[in-house]
Each structure stands twice: as C-alpha cells, then as structure tokens.
Amino acid sequence: MPDLKIDALVFDVLGTLVDEPGGVRAGIRALDPSLDDARVEQLLSLWQRHVDREQRRIVAGARPYVTSDLLDLEAARLVADAVGVGDPTAVAALADSGRRLAPWPDTVAGLARLAERFPLIGLSNAGRAALLELNAHAGLRWHQALSAEDARTYKPDPAVYQLAVTVSGRPPERLLMVAAHAWDLRAAQDLGLRTAYVARPVGEPPASSDRFDLHAGGLADLADRLDHGQEHVRRGGRS
C-alpha cells in the first residue's frame, strides 16, 4: 500500500459508477423486443464502436467537437437503421437510453461513505445536460460534477483531466483518479494524478505494465484501502 496523501477523489462515471452497456442494451431491446440476445449484443457493439471512434477523432482533431448527446443520437440512428426502424420518436428514445443508467450495487453507498472524508469530483465524457440527468437518475452524490464538454474534447485528452485539477485548486499528485478503465487511468497518470483501478464487469482491466497506486474490488474496498493508507500516513509511514 503506497503512502497516499490525497485531498480529493476524481471519479470516472460511465462504466465505473453506472452500468452504461446495460442501459443502452435495455434501450435496444425496447426499440425491437423481438431481437435475440446475440443480435442485441451486436447492436450494442455497433453503438459502442461508433461513439468510441468519433470521440477519438475529435480528440485527434479530425472532427470538430460535438456533445455526447449528438454522438449518442448518431449511434442510435445506426442501430435503428440496422433493424429497420425509422420512427424518429423511437430513435430519440434509444438515444436517451444513454442517460438512464443504473448505478452498480455499491455505488450510492460507496460514494456516501467516501464523501464523509473527501471532496468528490465526477469527471465524465457525458455532456453537461446528459450528466445532469444521469446523476439524478442514478442518485450519484457529488461535490462537483465536471463534463468533458467544458473542455470541448473527450478523455483521454489531458485538457479534460486538467478541469479537475483547476476546479480542485490542488496539485495533480493530491488528486486520486478512480476508474474501471485502464486507458482512463493512464491518461490521468500522465498528468500527474494518482490512480485507483476499481474492478467492474465492464471497462478495461490493467495490463501487466500498468503501475496504478491502488487496485480495488469495489467502492467499499477502495474506502477500506484509503482508510488504511491515511492511517499509515498519520503514523508517519510506520507499518
């Protein structure tokens, strides 16, 4: 356990705190209830590939910035076209499924416990309006919620992580980035933030070459590890 002197926690939201694939999957099933599981997964992959590709194009400067709402609508149109649904109302409802995401079972209680000791900052690729609705739907507790829209780019662009550094008023090494995606943590690490990987059914596990400060099985485990680490610091680093 490293000696961590942390002033605030910065949380990825999509996948780390809420079940993003599950919400989109439910939206696809509502679009066409006759779809079998295999077809639903194919369409979910189509959605995810589009959003990921277009976010990367924006980060690379190959496409002007657009909000996550527009990318979700584009993805919804692709899925609807693939199953032959042309009703604009149905397509809009599918696009909005990216805002109706259930929290993981430990999310709400875990955030409440961590909020007793640390300022909590949400840092999401979701646009401002989407993030507001997502937070309300999932019951997420924040002291500050930041959208990549404020930087007009997407993670892993360093400008997004800089939002949290600027808002917190702390140096990067006093912030702990928490995510279920190794790529997210690597980018935060490059800017100097400390890092904590939290295992989820979705996301990207660390590679053997990754050196994150903490690995946790969930938010309760993360809180336990931070409790231990802070006590270790208070005792002057003595085991």
VEXDO-680257 format. One record per residue: residue in three letters; y, z negated, x negated of N, C-alpha, C, O in turn. Coordinates in steps of 0.2 Angstrom, whole numbers, padded with zeros to 4 digits, always signed. Example, Ala and Ser with C-alpha at 12.3 -4.5 7.8 and 13.67 -1.06 7.14 Angstrom:
BEGIN
ala-0028-0039-0066-0022-0039-0062-0016-0039-0066-0017-0042-0071
ser-0011-0035-0064-0005-0036-0068+0000-0039-0064+0006-0040-0067
% end
This chain:
BEGIN
met-0006+0000-0004+0000+0000+0000+0006+0000-0004+0007-0005-0008
pro+0010+0005-0004+0016+0005-0008+0022+0000-0006+0022-0002+0000
asp+0026-0002-0010+0032-0006-0008+0037-0001-0005+0040+0003-0008
leu+0037-0002+0002+0042+0002+0006+0048-0002+0008+0047-0007+0011
lys+0054+0000+0006+0060-0003+0008+0063+0002+0013+0067+0006+0011
ile+0062+0001+0020+0063+0006+0025+0069+0003+0029+0068-0003+0032
asp+0074+0007+0031+0079+0005+0035+0078+0008+0042+0081+0005+0047
ala+0075+0013+0043+0074+0017+0049+0068+0021+0049+0066+0023+0044
leu+0065+0022+0055+0060+0027+0056+0062+0033+0059+0066+0033+0064
val+0060+0039+0057+0061+0045+0060+0055+0048+0062+0050+0049+0058
phe+0054+0050+0069+0048+0052+0072+0049+0060+0074+0053+0062+0077
asp+0044+0063+0072+0042+0070+0075+0040+0068+0082+0037+0063+0083
val+0041+0073+0087+0040+0071+0094+0034+0075+0096+0029+0073+0098
leu+0034+0082+0095+0029+0086+0098+0023+0086+0094+0022+0088+0088
gly+0017+0084+0097+0011+0083+0094+0010+0076+0091+0004+0073+0091
thr+0015+0073+0089+0015+0066+0086+0015+0061+0091+0011+0056+0091
leu+0020+0062+0096+0020+0057+0101+0018+0059+0108+0017+0055+0112
val+0018+0065+0109+0016+0068+0115+0011+0074+0114+0011+0077+0109
asp+0007+0075+0119+0002+0080+0119+0005+0087+0121+0004+0089+0127
glu+0008+0090+0116+0011+0097+0118+0005+0102+0120+0007+0105+0125
pro+0000+0103+0116-0005+0108+0119-0008+0106+0126-0009+0111+0130
gly-0009+0100+0127-0011+0098+0134-0006+0100+0139-0009+0102+0145
gly+0000+0099+0138+0005+0101+0143+0005+0108+0145+0005+0110+0150
val+0005+0112+0139+0005+0119+0140-0001+0122+0143-0002+0126+0147
arg-0007+0119+0141-0014+0120+0144-0013+0119+0152-0016+0123+0155
ala-0011+0114+0154-0010+0112+0161-0006+0118+0164-0007+0120+0170
gly+0000+0120+0161+0004+0125+0164+0000+0131+0165+0001+0135+0170
ile-0004+0133+0160-0008+0139+0160-0013+0139+0166-0014+0144+0170
arg-0016+0133+0167-0021+0133+0172-0017+0133+0179-0020+0136+0184
ala-0011+0130+0180-0008+0131+0186-0006+0138+0187-0005+0140+0193
leu-0004+0142+0182-0002+0149+0183-0008+0153+0186-0007+0157+0190
asp-0014+0152+0184-0020+0155+0186-0026+0151+0186-0029+0150+0181
pro-0027+0147+0192-0033+0142+0192-0040+0145+0191-0045+0141+0190
ser-0040+0152+0191-0047+0155+0191-0049+0156+0183-0055+0158+0182
leu-0044+0154+0179-0046+0155+0171-0051+0150+0169-0051+0144+0171
asp-0056+0152+0165-0061+0148+0162-0058+0145+0156-0053+0147+0154
asp-0062+0140+0153-0059+0136+0148-0058+0140+0142-0052+0139+0138
ala-0062+0145+0140-0061+0149+0134-0055+0153+0135-0051+0154+0130
arg-0054+0156+0141-0048+0160+0142-0042+0156+0141-0037+0158+0139
val-0042+0150+0144-0036+0146+0143-0034+0144+0136-0028+0144+0134
glu-0039+0143+0132-0038+0142+0125-0035+0148+0121-0031+0147+0117
gln-0038+0154+0123-0035+0160+0120-0028+0161+0122-0024+0163+0118
leu-0026+0159+0128-0019+0160+0130-0014+0155+0127-0009+0156+0125
leu-0017+0149+0126-0014+0143+0123-0012+0145+0116-0007+0144+0113
ser-0017+0148+0112-0016+0151+0106-0011+0156+0105-0007+0156+0101
leu-0011+0161+0110-0006+0166+0111+0001+0163+0111+0006+0165+0107
trp+0002+0158+0115+0009+0154+0116+0011+0151+0109+0016+0152+0107
gln+0006+0147+0106+0007+0144+0100+0009+0148+0094+0014+0147+0091
arg+0006+0154+0094+0007+0159+0088+0014+0162+0089+0017+0163+0084
his+0016+0163+0095+0022+0166+0096+0028+0161+0094+0032+0163+0091
val+0027+0155+0097+0033+0150+0095+0033+0149+0088+0039+0149+0085
asp+0027+0148+0085+0027+0147+0078+0030+0153+0074+0034+0152+0069
arg+0028+0159+0075+0030+0164+0072+0038+0165+0072+0041+0167+0068
glu+0041+0164+0079+0048+0165+0080+0052+0160+0076+0057+0161+0074
gln+0049+0154+0076+0053+0148+0073+0053+0150+0066+0059+0149+0062
arg+0048+0152+0063+0048+0154+0056+0053+0160+0054+0056+0160+0049
arg+0053+0164+0058+0058+0170+0057+0065+0168+0058+0069+0170+0054
ile+0066+0163+0062+0073+0160+0062+0075+0156+0056+0080+0157+0053
val+0070+0152+0054+0071+0148+0048+0072+0153+0042+0076+0152+0037
ala+0069+0158+0042+0069+0163+0036+0075+0168+0037+0077+0171+0032
gly+0079+0167+0042+0085+0171+0043+0083+0178+0046+0088+0182+0046
ala+0077+0179+0048+0075+0186+0050+0077+0187+0058+0077+0192+0060
arg+0079+0181+0061+0081+0182+0068+0087+0176+0069+0086+0171+0067
pro+0092+0178+0073+0097+0173+0074+0094+0167+0078+0089+0168+0082
tyr+0097+0162+0078+0095+0156+0081+0095+0156+0089+0100+0159+0091
val+0089+0154+0092+0089+0154+0099+0086+0147+0100+0082+0144+0096
thr+0087+0144+0106+0084+0137+0108+0077+0138+0109+0074+0143+0110
ser+0074+0132+0109+0067+0131+0111+0065+0134+0118+0060+0136+0119
asp+0070+0133+0122+0069+0135+0129+0068+0142+0130+0063+0145+0133
leu+0072+0146+0126+0071+0154+0126+0064+0155+0123+0060+0160+0125
leu+0062+0152+0117+0056+0154+0114+0050+0152+0119+0045+0156+0119
asp+0050+0146+0123+0045+0145+0127+0045+0150+0133+0040+0152+0135
leu+0051+0152+0135+0051+0157+0140+0048+0164+0138+0044+0167+0142
glu+0049+0166+0132+0046+0172+0129+0038+0171+0129+0035+0175+0131
ala+0036+0165+0127+0029+0164+0126+0026+0164+0133+0020+0166+0134
ala+0029+0161+0138+0027+0161+0145+0026+0168+0148+0021+0169+0151
arg+0031+0172+0146+0030+0179+0148+0024+0183+0145+0021+0187+0149
leu+0023+0181+0139+0017+0184+0136+0011+0182+0139+0006+0186+0140
val+0010+0176+0140+0004+0173+0144+0004+0176+0151-0002+0178+0153
ala+0009+0176+0154+0009+0179+0161+0007+0186+0161+0003+0188+0165
asp+0010+0190+0157+0008+0197+0156+0001+0198+0155-0003+0202+0157
ala-0002+0193+0151-0009+0194+0149-0014+0193+0154-0019+0195+0154
val-0012+0189+0159-0016+0188+0165-0013+0192+0171-0016+0191+0177
gly-0008+0196+0171-0006+0200+0176-0002+0196+0181-0002+0198+0187
val+0002+0191+0179+0006+0188+0184+0013+0190+0183+0016+0189+0177
gly+0017+0192+0188+0023+0195+0187+0029+0191+0190+0035+0192+0190
asp+0027+0186+0194+0031+0182+0198+0036+0178+0193+0034+0173+0190
pro+0043+0179+0194+0047+0176+0189+0047+0168+0190+0048+0164+0185
thr+0046+0166+0196+0046+0159+0198+0040+0155+0194+0041+0150+0191
ala+0034+0159+0194+0028+0156+0191+0029+0156+0183+0027+0152+0180
val+0032+0161+0181+0034+0162+0174+0038+0156+0171+0037+0153+0166
ala+0044+0155+0175+0048+0149+0174+0045+0143+0174+0046+0138+0170
ala+0040+0142+0179+0037+0135+0179+0032+0134+0173+0032+0129+0171
leu+0029+0140+0171+0025+0139+0165+0029+0138+0159+0027+0134+0155
ala+0035+0141+0158+0039+0139+0153+0041+0132+0153+0042+0129+0147
asp+0042+0129+0158+0045+0122+0159+0039+0117+0157+0040+0111+0157
ser+0033+0120+0157+0027+0115+0155+0028+0112+0148+0025+0107+0147
gly+0032+0115+0144+0033+0113+0138+0038+0106+0138+0039+0103+0133
arg+0041+0105+0144+0045+0099+0144+0041+0093+0148+0043+0087+0148
arg+0035+0095+0151+0031+0090+0155+0025+0088+0151+0020+0090+0152
leu+0026+0084+0145+0021+0082+0141+0019+0075+0141+0024+0071+0141
ala+0013+0073+0142+0011+0067+0142+0011+0063+0135+0009+0066+0130
pro+0013+0057+0135+0013+0053+0129+0005+0052+0127+0001+0051+0131
trp+0004+0051+0120-0003+0049+0118-0003+0041+0121+0002+0038+0122
pro-0009+0039+0122-0010+0032+0125-0007+0026+0121-0005+0022+0124
asp-0006+0027+0115-0002+0022+0111+0005+0023+0110+0008+0018+0107
thr+0008+0028+0112+0015+0030+0110+0020+0025+0113+0024+0022+0109
val+0020+0024+0120+0025+0020+0123+0025+0013+0120+0030+0010+0118
ala+0019+0010+0120+0019+0003+0117+0020+0003+0110+0023-0002+0107
gly+0018+0008+0106+0019+0008+0099+0027+0008+0097+0029+0005+0093
leu+0030+0013+0101+0037+0013+0099+0041+0007+0101+0045+0005+0098
ala+0039+0004+0107+0042-0003+0109+0041-0008+0103+0046-0012+0101
arg+0035-0008+0100+0034-0013+0095+0038-0012+0089+0041-0016+0086
leu+0038-0005+0087+0042-0003+0081+0049-0004+0082+0053-0006+0077
ala+0052-0003+0088+0059-0004+0089+0061-0011+0089+0067-0012+0088
glu+0057-0016+0089+0059-0023+0088+0061-0024+0081+0065-0029+0079
arg+0059-0020+0076+0060-0021+0069+0065-0015+0065+0068-0017+0060
phe+0064-0009+0068+0068-0004+0065+0072+0000+0070+0070+0001+0076
pro+0077+0003+0068+0080+0009+0072+0075+0015+0072+0073+0016+0067
leu+0075+0018+0078+0070+0023+0079+0074+0030+0080+0078+0030+0085
ile+0073+0035+0077+0076+0041+0077+0071+0046+0079+0066+0048+0075
gly+0072+0050+0085+0067+0056+0086+0070+0062+0083+0076+0063+0083
leu+0066+0066+0080+0069+0072+0077+0064+0078+0079+0058+0078+0076
ser+0066+0082+0083+0062+0087+0086+0064+0094+0086+0070+0095+0086
asn+0060+0099+0086+0061+0106+0086+0063+0108+0093+0066+0113+0094
ala+0062+0103+0098+0064+0105+0105+0071+0105+0106+0075+0101+0102
gly+0074+0109+0110+0081+0110+0111+0084+0103+0114+0080+0099+0117
arg+0090+0103+0115+0093+0097+0117+0091+0095+0124+0089+0090+0126
ala+0092+0100+0129+0090+0099+0136+0083+0098+0137+0081+0094+0140
ala+0079+0102+0133+0071+0101+0133+0069+0094+0131+0065+0090+0134
leu+0073+0091+0125+0071+0085+0123+0073+0079+0127+0069+0074+0128
leu+0079+0080+0131+0081+0075+0136+0076+0074+0141+0074+0069+0143
glu+0073+0080+0144+0069+0080+0149+0062+0077+0147+0058+0073+0150
leu+0060+0079+0141+0054+0077+0138+0053+0070+0137+0049+0066+0139
asn+0059+0067+0134+0059+0060+0133+0059+0056+0140+0055+0051+0140
ala+0062+0058+0145+0062+0055+0151+0055+0055+0154+0053+0050+0157
his+0052+0061+0154+0045+0062+0157+0040+0057+0154+0036+0054+0157
ala+0040+0057+0147+0035+0053+0143+0037+0046+0142+0033+0042+0140
gly+0043+0044+0144+0045+0037+0143+0046+0035+0136+0045+0029+0134
leu+0049+0040+0132+0050+0038+0125+0056+0034+0124+0061+0035+0127
arg+0055+0029+0119+0061+0024+0118+0064+0026+0111+0061+0026+0106
trp+0070+0028+0111+0074+0029+0105+0080+0025+0104+0083+0023+0109
his+0083+0025+0098+0089+0023+0097+0094+0029+0096+0100+0028+0097
gln+0091+0034+0094+0094+0041+0093+0089+0046+0094+0084+0046+0091
ala+0090+0051+0098+0086+0057+0098+0090+0063+0096+0095+0065+0098
leu+0087+0067+0091+0091+0072+0087+0086+0079+0088+0080+0079+0088
ser+0090+0084+0090+0087+0090+0091+0088+0095+0085+0094+0095+0083
ala+0084+0099+0084+0085+0104+0078+0090+0109+0081+0093+0112+0077
glu+0092+0109+0087+0097+0113+0090+0104+0111+0086+0108+0116+0086
asp+0105+0105+0085+0111+0103+0081+0112+0106+0075+0117+0106+0072
ala+0106+0108+0071+0107+0112+0065+0106+0119+0066+0107+0123+0061
arg+0105+0121+0072+0104+0129+0073+0098+0132+0069+0099+0137+0066
thr+0093+0128+0068+0087+0131+0065+0081+0126+0067+0082+0123+0072
tyr+0076+0127+0063+0070+0123+0065+0067+0120+0059+0068+0122+0053
lys+0063+0114+0060+0059+0112+0055+0054+0117+0053+0051+0121+0057
pro+0053+0118+0046+0054+0114+0041+0060+0115+0037+0061+0113+0031
asp+0065+0118+0040+0072+0119+0036+0075+0112+0035+0075+0108+0039
pro+0077+0111+0028+0080+0105+0026+0086+0103+0030+0087+0097+0031
ala+0089+0107+0033+0095+0105+0037+0093+0101+0043+0097+0097+0046
val+0087+0102+0046+0085+0098+0052+0084+0090+0049+0086+0086+0053
tyr+0081+0089+0044+0080+0083+0041+0086+0079+0039+0087+0073+0040
gln+0091+0083+0037+0097+0081+0035+0101+0078+0041+0105+0073+0040
leu+0100+0080+0047+0103+0077+0053+0101+0070+0053+0105+0066+0055
ala+0095+0068+0052+0093+0061+0052+0096+0057+0047+0098+0051+0048
val+0097+0060+0041+0100+0056+0035+0107+0055+0037+0110+0049+0036
thr+0110+0060+0039+0118+0059+0041+0119+0054+0046+0123+0050+0046
val+0115+0055+0052+0116+0050+0058+0114+0043+0056+0118+0038+0058
ser+0109+0042+0052+0107+0035+0050+0112+0032+0045+0113+0026+0045
gly+0116+0036+0041+0120+0033+0036+0116+0030+0030+0119+0026+0026
arg+0110+0031+0030+0106+0028+0024+0104+0034+0019+0104+0040+0021
pro+0102+0032+0013+0100+0037+0009+0093+0039+0011+0089+0035+0014
pro+0090+0045+0009+0084+0048+0012+0078+0043+0010+0074+0042+0014
glu+0078+0040+0004+0072+0036+0002+0072+0029+0007+0067+0026+0006
arg+0077+0028+0011+0076+0022+0015+0074+0024+0022+0074+0020+0027
leu+0073+0030+0023+0070+0033+0030+0063+0034+0029+0061+0037+0024
leu+0059+0033+0034+0052+0034+0034+0051+0040+0040+0051+0038+0046
met+0049+0046+0037+0047+0051+0042+0040+0050+0044+0035+0050+0040
val+0039+0050+0051+0032+0049+0054+0030+0055+0058+0034+0058+0062
ala+0024+0058+0056+0022+0064+0059+0015+0065+0059+0011+0062+0055
ala+0012+0069+0063+0005+0071+0063+0004+0078+0060-0002+0080+0060
his+0009+0081+0057+0009+0087+0054+0011+0087+0047+0016+0085+0045
ala+0006+0088+0042+0007+0088+0035+0013+0092+0033+0017+0090+0029
trp+0014+0098+0036+0019+0103+0034+0026+0099+0035+0031+0100+0031
asp+0026+0095+0041+0032+0092+0043+0034+0087+0037+0040+0086+0035
leu+0029+0083+0035+0030+0078+0031+0032+0080+0024+0036+0077+0020
arg+0029+0086+0022+0030+0089+0015+0038+0091+0015+0041+0090+0010
ala+0040+0094+0020+0047+0096+0020+0052+0090+0020+0057+0090+0017
ala+0050+0085+0024+0054+0078+0023+0054+0075+0017+0059+0073+0014
gln+0048+0075+0014+0047+0073+0007+0051+0077+0002+0054+0074-0003
asp+0052+0083+0003+0056+0087-0002+0063+0085-0002+0067+0086-0007
leu+0066+0082+0004+0072+0080+0004+0073+0073+0002+0079+0070+0002
gly+0068+0069+0000+0068+0063-0002+0066+0057+0003+0066+0051+0001
leu+0064+0059+0009+0062+0054+0014+0055+0051+0012+0051+0055+0009
arg+0054+0045+0014+0047+0043+0013+0043+0045+0019+0046+0047+0024
thr+0036+0045+0019+0032+0049+0023+0026+0045+0026+0023+0041+0022
ala+0025+0045+0032+0019+0042+0035+0015+0047+0040+0018+0050+0044
tyr+0009+0048+0038+0005+0053+0042+0001+0048+0048-0002+0043+0046
val+0002+0051+0054-0002+0047+0059-0007+0052+0062-0005+0058+0064
ala-0013+0050+0062-0018+0055+0065-0018+0056+0072-0017+0051+0076
arg-0018+0062+0074-0018+0064+0081-0024+0069+0082-0026+0072+0078
pro-0026+0070+0089-0031+0076+0090-0028+0082+0088-0032+0087+0087
val-0021+0083+0088-0018+0089+0086-0014+0088+0080-0013+0083+0078
gly-0012+0094+0077-0007+0093+0071-0011+0096+0065-0016+0099+0066
glu-0009+0094+0059-0011+0096+0053-0013+0090+0048-0008+0087+0046
pro-0019+0089+0047-0021+0083+0043-0018+0085+0035-0017+0090+0034
pro-0017+0079+0031-0015+0080+0024-0020+0084+0020-0026+0083+0022
ala-0018+0088+0016-0023+0091+0011-0024+0086+0005-0021+0081+0005
ser-0029+0088+0001-0031+0083-0004-0025+0082-0009-0025+0077-0013
ser-0021+0087-0010-0015+0087-0014-0009+0083-0012-0004+0082-0015
asp-0009+0081-0005-0003+0078-0002-0003+0071-0004-0008+0067-0005
arg+0003+0068-0006+0004+0061-0008+0009+0058-0003+0015+0057-0005
phe+0007+0056+0003+0011+0053+0008+0011+0045+0007+0006+0043+0004
asp+0016+0042+0009+0016+0035+0007+0012+0031+0012+0009+0026+0009
leu+0011+0033+0018+0006+0029+0022+0002+0034+0026+0004+0040+0028
his-0004+0032+0028-0009+0036+0032-0011+0030+0038-0013+0025+0036
ala-0010+0032+0044-0011+0028+0049-0015+0031+0055-0015+0037+0056
gly-0020+0027+0058-0024+0030+0063-0020+0030+0070-0023+0033+0075
gly-0014+0027+0071-0010+0027+0077-0004+0023+0076-0003+0021+0070
leu+0000+0022+0081+0006+0018+0080+0005+0011+0079+0009+0008+0076
ala+0000+0008+0082-0002+0001+0081-0004+0000+0074-0002-0005+0070
asp-0008+0004+0071-0010+0004+0064-0004+0005+0060-0003+0001+0054
leu+0001+0010+0061+0007+0011+0057+0011+0004+0057+0014+0002+0052
ala+0012+0001+0063+0016-0005+0064+0012-0011+0059+0016-0014+0056
asp+0006-0011+0059+0002-0016+0055+0004-0015+0048+0005-0020+0044
arg+0003-0009+0046+0004-0007+0039+0011-0008+0037+0013-0011+0031
leu+0016-0007+0041+0023-0008+0039+0024-0016+0039+0028-0018+0035
asp+0021-0020+0044+0022-0027+0043+0019-0029+0037+0022-0034+0034
his+0014-0027+0035+0011-0029+0028+0015-0027+0022+0016-0031+0018
gly+0018-0021+0023+0022-0019+0017+0029-0023+0017+0031-0024+0011
gln+0032-0024+0023+0038-0028+0022+0037-0035+0020+0041-0038+0016
glu+0031-0038+0022+0030-0045+0019+0028-0044+0012+0030-0049+0008
his+0025-0039+0009+0024-0038+0002+0031-0038-0001+0032-0040-0007
val+0036-0034+0002+0042-0034-0001+0046-0040-0002+0049-0042-0007
arg+0045-0044+0004+0049-0050+0004+0046-0055-0001+0050-0060-0003
arg+0040-0055-0003+0037-0059-0008+0038-0057-0015+0035-0059-0020
gly+0042-0051-0015+0044-0049-0022+0038-0044-0025+0038-0044-0031
gly+0034-0041-0020+0029-0037-0023+0023-0040-0025+0018-0037-0028
arg+0022-0047-0024+0016-0050-0026+0011-0049-0021+0012-0050-0015
ser+0005-0048-0023-0001-0047-0019-0004-0054-0016-0008-0054-0012
% end
